[in-house]
């Protein structure tokens, strides 16, 4: 594949190339940014040559681990609370006016750390890891979609709490705001999967994962949703992905109007942050949501994080959740 595609592809080109490669059974790595302006698709064998390294549930082209035993330095400089509050109030105003029911609001946090992006990639533990050398690293716990046989699965993650809080699991599962937020996203993903598959059903509802971080342990809530694809899905894989993006858990509902509000409130494109990436191995597909994301901007590292805002949200707790998610999964 020509390197031209790596940097100059539009979404229609991405869709066509994805369809062709999947139909021919040719393995590839794909990355789609949140705004769908700079999607990438590249054969597995070419990825390393372009400085792209991945590890998706053990399917990888990286051959670490990094041998460094340096203790972690990880100092954070978050956005001022006043700046966050202004965006938060703008979002709440739109929610109260009925323009959105749930919106994922994000901000960058500047980092001072003794580890490089490459070292973070090799030393972190996560289901979905991606490194674009000198640009960004992702260590995401969240699956976007997985396709096995003719079954498509999605695992939206919505709901996070510090595991050290007394009765953390009970609070996470029994808080009205958390339940409503998770229900909204599950319903959104069911509708999304119904656009590309049939017999869509929720097969697991609100189960908890434990995430180890350098700051301690977090609890996060996910659900499993499944649908059945037509036999010809590989020939239409590009269209399937295009219809499902951006991920509902990092945008909101209703999706299109919420995306407009996000653009107004955050006042900056997200780029690859909260986009998706994945691997087609020649037969099946696995992909992750690009959360837990550190990028290099002007020789300064920034960690991008956020959380879902609803009509029940309180500014202080949402600001804290955003900062709780600024971590690396290095224990």
C-alpha positions in Angstrom: 0.0 0.0 0.0 1.3 3.4 -0.9 2.2 5.7 2.0 0.1 8.4 0.3 -2.9 6.8 2.0 -1.4 7.1 5.4 -1.6 10.9 5.4 -4.0 12.0 2.7 -7.0 9.7 2.9 -10.5 11.0 3.1 -13.4 9.0 4.6 -14.8 7.9 1.3 -11.4 6.6 0.3 -11.0 5.0 3.7 -14.4 3.2 3.2 -13.5 1.9 -0.2 -10.0 0.7 0.8 -11.4 -0.9 3.9 -14.0 -2.8 1.9 -11.5 -4.0 -0.7 -8.9 -5.1 1.8 -11.4 -6.9 4.1 -13.1 -8.6 1.1 -9.7 -9.9 -0.1 -8.7 -11.1 3.4 -5.8 -8.7 3.7 -4.9 -7.8 7.3 -4.7 -4.1 8.2 -4.5 -1.6 11.0 -7.0 1.3 10.9 -7.3 4.5 12.8 -10.2 7.0 12.6 -10.1 10.4 14.3 -13.1 11.8 16.2 -13.9 14.3 13.4 -13.4 11.8 10.6 -11.0 14.2 8.8 -7.8 12.1 8.8 -8.5 8.3 8.9 -5.5 6.0 8.4 -5.4 2.5 7.0 -2.2 0.5 6.5 -1.2 -3.1 6.1 0.1 -4.9 9.2 3.5 -5.3 7.7 3.9 -1.6 6.9 2.7 -0.2 10.2 6.1 -0.5 12.0 7.9 1.2 9.2 5.6 4.2 9.7 6.2 4.3 13.4 2.8 2.7 14.3 2.9 0.1 17.1 -0.1 -1.7 18.4 -1.2 -4.4 20.9 -4.9 -5.4 20.9 -5.6 -8.1 23.3 -2.3 -9.7 22.5 -2.4 -9.2 18.7 0.6 -7.0 18.3 3.6 -5.8 16.2 5.5 -4.6 19.3 8.1 -6.8 20.8 8.9 -5.2 24.2 8.5 -5.0 27.0 10.6 -2.0 27.9 13.3 -3.0 30.4 13.3 0.3 32.3 12.9 0.0 36.0 12.8 3.8 36.6 10.2 4.8 39.2 7.4 6.8 37.6 7.3 10.6 37.8 3.8 11.8 36.8 2.9 15.4 37.7 -0.3 16.9 36.4 -1.3 20.5 35.6 -5.1 20.4 34.9 -7.1 23.1 33.2 -8.3 25.7 35.6 -11.6 24.9 37.3 -13.0 28.2 36.1 -12.4 27.2 32.5 -14.0 23.8 33.0 -16.9 25.4 34.8 -17.7 27.7 31.9 -17.8 24.8 29.4 -19.8 22.7 31.9 -22.4 25.4 32.3 -22.7 25.7 28.6 -23.3 22.0 28.3 -25.9 22.0 31.2 -27.7 24.8 29.5 -28.1 22.8 26.3 -29.2 19.7 28.3 -31.8 21.7 30.1 -33.1 23.1 26.8 -33.4 19.5 25.5 -30.7 19.7 22.9 -28.8 16.8 24.4 -29.5 14.2 27.1 -25.9 13.1 27.7 -22.6 14.7 26.5 -19.0 13.6 27.0 -17.1 16.8 27.9 -13.3 16.6 27.7 -10.2 18.7 28.4 -6.4 18.3 28.3 -4.2 18.1 31.3 -0.5 19.1 30.9 1.9 16.4 32.1 5.5 16.4 33.5 6.7 12.8 33.4 10.1 11.1 33.2 8.8 8.5 30.7 8.6 8.9 26.9 5.5 8.0 24.9 7.3 4.8 23.9 8.1 3.8 27.4 4.6 4.5 28.5 3.4 2.2 25.6 5.6 -0.7 26.7 5.1 -0.4 30.4 1.4 0.1 30.6 -1.2 -2.7 30.9 -4.3 -2.2 28.8 -6.5 -4.2 26.3 -6.0 -1.7 23.5 -2.7 0.0 23.1 -1.4 2.1 20.2 1.7 4.2 19.7 2.3 6.7 16.9 6.0 7.5 17.6 6.6 11.1 18.8 2.9 12.0 18.4 0.6 10.0 20.8 0.1 6.9 22.9 -3.2 5.2 23.8 -3.7 2.6 26.6 -7.5 2.1 26.4 -9.6 -0.3 28.5 -12.6 0.2 26.2 -13.6 -2.0 23.2 -15.4 -0.2 20.3 -16.6 -3.2 18.3 -15.5 -6.8 17.9 -16.6 -9.0 15.0 -16.4 -12.8 15.3 -18.0 -14.9 12.6 -21.2 -13.1 11.8 -21.6 -11.6 15.3 -20.8 -8.0 16.1 -20.2 -7.0 19.7 -19.9 -3.6 21.4 -18.9 -2.9 25.0 -19.7 0.7 25.9 -18.0 1.8 29.1 -19.8 4.4 31.1 -19.3 5.0 34.9 -16.1 5.4 36.8 -15.2 5.6 40.5 -12.1 5.5 42.7 -12.1 2.0 44.2 -10.7 3.3 47.5 -13.9 5.2 48.2 -16.0 3.3 50.9 -18.7 1.2 49.3 -17.4 2.3 45.9 -19.0 -0.6 43.9 -22.4 0.0 45.6 -22.2 3.7 44.9 -21.3 3.2 41.3 -24.1 0.7 40.6 -26.9 2.3 42.7 -26.5 6.1 41.9 -29.4 7.3 39.8 -27.1 9.5 37.7 -24.7 6.7 36.9 -27.6 4.3 36.1 -29.4 6.8 33.8 -26.1 7.7 32.0 -25.3 4.0 31.4 -28.8 3.2 30.2 -28.7 6.1 27.8 -25.4 4.9 26.2 -26.6 1.3 26.0 -29.7 2.5 24.2 -27.7 4.6 21.8 -25.3 1.7 21.0 -28.3 -0.6 20.5 -29.7 1.8 17.9 -26.2 2.2 16.3 -25.8 -1.6 15.9 -29.3 -1.9 14.5 -28.2 0.2 11.6 -25.7 -2.5 10.5 -27.0 -5.7 12.0 -30.2 -7.5 13.1 -31.3 -9.3 16.2 -29.6 -6.8 18.4 -29.7 -7.5 22.2 -28.0 -6.6 25.4 -26.3 -9.8 26.6 -24.5 -8.4 29.7 -25.7 -5.4 31.6 -23.5 -3.2 33.9 -20.6 -5.4 34.8 -17.5 -4.0 36.6 -13.9 -4.0 35.5 -11.1 -3.2 37.9 -8.3 -1.0 36.4 -5.0 -0.8 38.1 -3.2 2.6 37.8 -0.2 4.3 39.2 -2.6 6.1 41.6 -4.5 3.0 42.7 -7.5 1.2 41.4 -10.5 2.4 39.5 -13.9 0.7 39.0 -15.5 1.0 35.6 -18.9 -0.2 34.3 -19.5 -1.7 30.9 -22.2 -3.7 29.1 -22.2 -6.1 26.2 -24.4 -5.6 23.2 -24.6 -8.1 20.3 -26.0 -8.2 16.8 -25.9 -10.5 13.7 -24.2 -9.3 10.5 -25.0 -10.4 7.0 -22.6 -12.9 5.5 -21.2 -10.3 3.1 -20.1 -8.0 6.0 -16.4 -8.0 5.0 -17.2 -6.4 1.6 -19.0 -3.7 3.5 -16.7 -3.3 6.5 -15.9 0.4 5.6 -19.6 1.3 5.6 -20.2 -0.5 8.9 -17.5 1.4 10.6 -18.5 4.7 9.1 -22.1 4.3 10.3 -21.0 3.5 13.9 -18.6 6.4 14.5 -18.0 8.3 16.6 -18.3 6.0 19.6 -21.4 6.8 21.6 -19.7 6.6 25.0 -17.4 9.5 24.1 -19.9 11.6 22.3 -23.5 11.4 23.6 -27.1 11.4 22.7 -28.7 12.4 20.4 -25.4 12.0 18.6 -25.5 14.6 15.8 -26.7 17.5 17.9 -24.4 16.6 20.8 -21.4 16.7 18.4 -22.3 20.3 17.6 -22.4 21.2 21.3 -19.1 19.4 21.9 -17.5 21.5 19.2 -18.8 24.7 20.8 -18.0 23.8 24.4 -14.5 22.4 23.9 -13.4 24.9 21.2 -10.8 22.6 19.8 -10.8 19.6 17.6 -10.1 16.3 19.4 -8.2 14.8 16.5 -7.4 11.1 17.2 -8.4 11.4 20.9 -11.7 9.6 21.3 -11.5 8.2 17.8 -11.2 4.5 17.2 -8.5 2.1 16.1 -8.4 -1.6 15.3 -7.1 -4.6 13.5 -8.7 -6.7 10.8 -6.7 -9.9 10.9 -7.9 -11.3 7.6 -11.1 -12.9 9.0 -12.2 -11.0 12.1 -12.0 -7.5 13.6 -11.2 -6.1 17.0 -11.1 -2.4 17.9 -10.8 0.1 20.8 -12.0 3.6 21.7 -9.0 6.0 21.9 -9.4 7.1 25.5 -6.6 7.2 28.0 -4.7 9.2 25.5 -1.4 11.2 25.8 -0.3 13.4 22.9 2.8 15.5 22.2 1.9 19.1 21.4 4.8 21.5 20.9 7.2 19.3 22.9 4.7 19.3 25.8 2.7 16.2 26.8 -1.0 16.5 27.4 -3.4 13.9 28.7 -6.9 14.1 27.3 -9.8 13.0 29.6 -13.4 13.7 30.4 -16.7 12.3 31.5 -20.4 12.2 30.7 -22.6 15.2 31.6 -26.3 14.8 32.3 -29.0 17.0 33.8 -28.1 15.5 37.2 -24.4 16.2 37.0 -22.6 18.4 39.5 -19.6 20.4 38.4 -17.3 19.5 41.3 -17.8 15.7 40.9 -17.5 15.8 37.1 -14.3 17.8 37.3 -12.9 15.3 39.8 -13.9 12.4 37.5 -12.0 14.0 34.7 -8.9 14.2 36.8 -9.3 10.7 38.2 -9.0 9.4 34.6 -5.6 11.1 34.3 -3.4 8.0 35.0 -1.2 5.4 33.5 -1.9 1.7 34.1 1.5 1.0 35.6 1.3 -0.5 39.0 
